[in-house]
Amino acid sequence: MSFCVLIPARMASSRLPEKPLADIAGLPMVVRVAQRAKLSAASRVVVAADDARIVAACQAHGIDALLTRTDHPSGSDRLAQACDLLDLQDSDMVVNVQGDEPLIDPASIDAAAKLLQNRIDCSMSTLAHPIDNVEDFTNPNVVKVVLDAHNTAMYFSRAPISWWRDGGITALPKPAPLRHVGLYGYRVGFLREFPHLAQAPMELTESLEQLRALWHGHRIAVHVTAHSPGPGVDTPEDLAKVRALLR
């Protein structure tokens, strides 16, 4: 199995300005993410940045980084340009690790890559884990996914799905609903195609880019893990939590 990890990183975060360079125990956050990714089986780990300061910070700590355009409308567009800059072939595989996941489990990265390699019927792979509390089930910031019998995604939603007809929202349905983890494996050929696909109506409603792939008939394989990943960083409160954990 051969694959490359790409980490998109951009400065313009409304909730946490200059998030990629936020200090976590003496290192920029994006560097910590890349260091975790290097513990996976990836042949190469590269940060795709929109700002020269991110590239400089990565290079200062021995992390490969390249500068992409600042006007990309989505992370997928940034990754597609990175594939071109790295001269990757359409048959190659990449795993997209978000730049705000400094506690990412390297085994999760390997799982996404291995699943995509084995599921030749799918253009993408991703992860999910069981939800264990009602608060997460009803939280629109926690994305849920419903699978078919082969662990292929049927739908992603911010709504609580599958809905328990007889239980309402006072308790979790059984089997436990699944939380989607935003880590993706891609075949490079599809990643180059994706930014040119028309946006899906349901994608615009839910603000979930992966629904575009489903709407156009592409399949997404899902690896179900037993436990949730380490916390990501979206807000100053998240940053404080991760700093405390690493201390």
C-alpha atoms as one frame of an Amber mdcrd trajectory, in Angstrom:
protein
   0.000   0.000   0.000   1.405   3.353  -1.068  -0.240   6.681  -0.346   0.519
  10.320   0.400  -0.941  12.416   3.226  -1.995  15.938   2.271  -2.796  18.473
   5.001  -4.649  21.601   3.794  -3.906  24.639   5.947  -5.238  28.171   5.567
  -4.890  31.273   7.678  -8.441  32.594   7.323 -10.269  30.973  10.237 -13.115
  33.126  11.553 -13.275  31.441  14.972  -9.521  31.113  15.553  -7.370  33.555
  13.534  -4.065  32.170  12.198  -5.083  28.744  13.469  -2.338  26.699  11.699
   0.346  28.609  13.613  -1.324  28.400  17.030   1.268  27.296  19.557   0.699
  23.889  21.127   3.402  22.915  23.617   6.076  24.795  21.704   5.147  23.819
  18.138   2.742  25.279  15.555  -0.445  23.238  15.363   0.022  22.302  11.698
   3.492  20.949  12.517   2.028  18.763  15.261  -0.563  17.428  12.807   2.153
  16.599  10.276   4.295  14.906  12.908   1.369  12.663  13.844   0.734  11.887
  10.174   4.386  10.901   9.745   3.770   8.068  12.222   1.407   6.486   9.676
   2.462   4.279   6.751   2.321   7.223   4.320   5.193   7.457   1.868   5.078
  11.251   2.124   3.372  13.919   4.254   2.886  17.368   2.705   1.168  20.500
   4.004  -0.758  22.429   1.313  -0.806  26.005   2.609  -2.319  29.276   1.441
   0.247  31.488   3.193   4.044  31.661   3.035   4.197  31.891   6.834   2.721
  28.396   7.132   5.230  27.045   4.611   8.106  28.675   6.506   6.928  27.293
   9.851   6.690  23.787   8.415  10.077  23.915   6.739  11.673  25.185   9.949
  10.606  21.915  11.593  11.470  19.568   8.745   7.947  19.255   7.326   7.353
  19.289   3.564   5.045  22.126   2.536   3.968  23.815  -0.666   2.193  27.079
  -1.385  -1.217  26.907  -3.069  -3.541  29.651  -4.267  -5.430  31.760  -1.755
  -8.709  31.804  -3.710  -9.668  28.136  -3.478 -13.368  27.846  -2.547 -12.849
  24.555  -0.692 -10.245  22.258   0.767 -10.809  19.801  -2.084  -9.769  22.446
  -4.621  -6.610  23.074  -2.610  -5.834  19.369  -2.518  -6.391  19.030  -6.260
  -3.843  21.791  -6.923  -1.428  20.109  -4.502  -1.728  16.865  -6.475  -0.775
  18.759  -9.641   2.162  20.481  -7.940   3.388  17.120  -6.662   2.904  15.520
 -10.109   0.796  12.701  -8.668  -0.807  10.184 -11.031  -4.571   9.636 -11.283
  -4.148   6.115  -9.910  -2.323   7.322  -6.779  -4.049   7.540  -3.383  -3.968
  10.439  -0.948  -5.377  10.804   2.544  -6.646  14.232   3.516  -5.849  14.982
   7.169  -7.329  18.223   8.461  -4.790  20.781   9.693  -6.630  21.233  12.992
  -6.288  17.625  14.236  -3.080  17.685  16.332  -4.060  14.455  18.128  -4.970
  12.454  15.012  -4.403   8.713  15.398  -1.923   7.472  12.750  -3.785   4.145
  12.679  -6.884   6.001  11.441  -4.906   7.370   8.508  -3.715   3.881   7.598
  -7.260   2.508   7.927  -8.643   5.050   5.463  -5.908   4.279   2.942  -6.235
   0.506   3.275 -10.018   0.673   2.927  -9.792   2.714  -0.274  -7.214   0.321
  -1.688  -9.525  -2.634  -1.049 -12.779  -0.959  -2.157 -12.154  -0.519  -5.867
 -15.860   0.319  -6.267 -15.417   3.535  -4.247 -13.902   6.915  -5.131 -13.411
   7.927  -1.491 -13.027   6.483   1.984 -13.665   7.996   5.391 -14.182   7.106
   9.071 -17.002   6.961  11.598 -17.500   5.852  15.195 -20.534   5.107  17.400
 -22.135   8.050  19.209 -22.483   7.415  22.947 -24.563  10.379  24.155 -27.756
  12.174  23.176 -26.073  15.597  23.186 -23.789  14.651  20.288 -26.655  12.910
  18.479 -28.741  16.104  18.452 -25.838  18.537  17.922 -25.872  19.921  14.333
 -22.095  20.412  14.518 -21.704  16.643  14.918 -22.156  15.109  11.461 -23.900
  11.744  11.315 -23.631   9.067   8.627 -25.891   6.132   7.694 -24.314   3.060
   6.065 -25.535   0.213   3.878 -24.801  -3.489   4.455 -21.312  -3.098   2.959
 -20.321  -0.071   5.078 -20.805   2.292   2.173 -22.219   5.729   3.003 -25.892
   6.221   2.168 -26.208   9.762   3.561 -24.460  12.299   5.778 -26.455  14.798
   7.826 -26.290  17.315  10.644 -29.690  16.033  11.725 -30.038  13.111  14.160
 -30.177  10.067  11.856 -31.266   7.311  11.886 -34.305   8.689  13.705 -35.688
   6.442  16.446 -39.436   6.537  15.811 -40.437   5.225  19.240 -37.717   6.860
  21.310 -37.647  10.494  20.236 -34.510  12.265  21.442 -34.553  11.185  25.064
 -32.284   8.209  24.408 -29.981   6.922  21.673 -31.394   4.510  19.101 -30.009
   0.991  18.825 -27.742   0.157  17.180 -25.869   3.331  18.053 -25.857   6.075
  15.411 -22.523   6.880  13.784 -20.553  10.108  13.948 -18.635  10.983  10.814
 -14.929  11.735  11.233 -13.668  14.240   8.661 -10.676  12.282   7.394 -10.825
  11.231   3.739  -8.994   8.926   1.379  -9.160   9.853  -2.316  -8.085   8.423
  -5.596  -6.218  11.298  -7.212  -8.162  11.062 -10.472 -11.426  11.628  -8.598
  -9.903  14.416  -6.507  -8.996  16.248  -9.717 -12.548  15.771 -11.010 -14.381
  16.709  -7.816 -13.952  20.532  -7.863 -15.525  20.622 -11.329 -18.683  18.760
 -10.299 -21.810  20.870  -9.830 -22.733  21.462  -6.212 -25.571  19.277  -4.948
 -28.771  20.846  -3.547 -28.419  18.745  -0.390 -24.793  19.823  -0.087 -25.876
  23.454  -0.006 -28.618  22.711   2.531 -26.438  20.709   4.922 -23.137  22.532
   4.201 -21.467  19.137   3.764 -19.179  18.874   0.757 -19.096  15.053   0.740
 -22.773  14.998  -0.266 -21.696  16.258  -3.693 -19.885  12.987  -4.317 -22.966
  10.937  -3.387 -25.272  13.130  -5.473 -23.132  12.493  -8.559 -23.174   8.739
  -8.002 -19.752   8.261  -6.412 -19.439   5.811  -3.539 -17.756   6.471  -0.192
 -16.473   3.516   1.856 -16.592   3.989   5.636 -14.296   2.411   8.237 -16.045
   2.193  11.613 -13.748   2.593  14.606 -14.617   1.695  18.173 -13.563   5.017
  19.673 -13.690   8.706  18.814 -10.535  10.441  17.571  -8.677  13.014  19.625
 -10.384  16.413  19.801  -9.915  18.807  16.906  -9.369  22.555  17.236 -12.043
  24.941  15.951 -12.289  27.492  18.763 -10.087  29.069  21.457 -11.761  26.716
  23.945 -10.760  23.695  21.839  -7.204  24.997  21.687  -7.038  25.325  25.463
  -8.314  21.751  25.844  -5.682  20.304  23.493  -2.916  22.325  25.144  -3.951
  20.919  28.508  -3.990  17.350  27.156  -0.495  17.664  25.702   0.821  19.169
  28.911
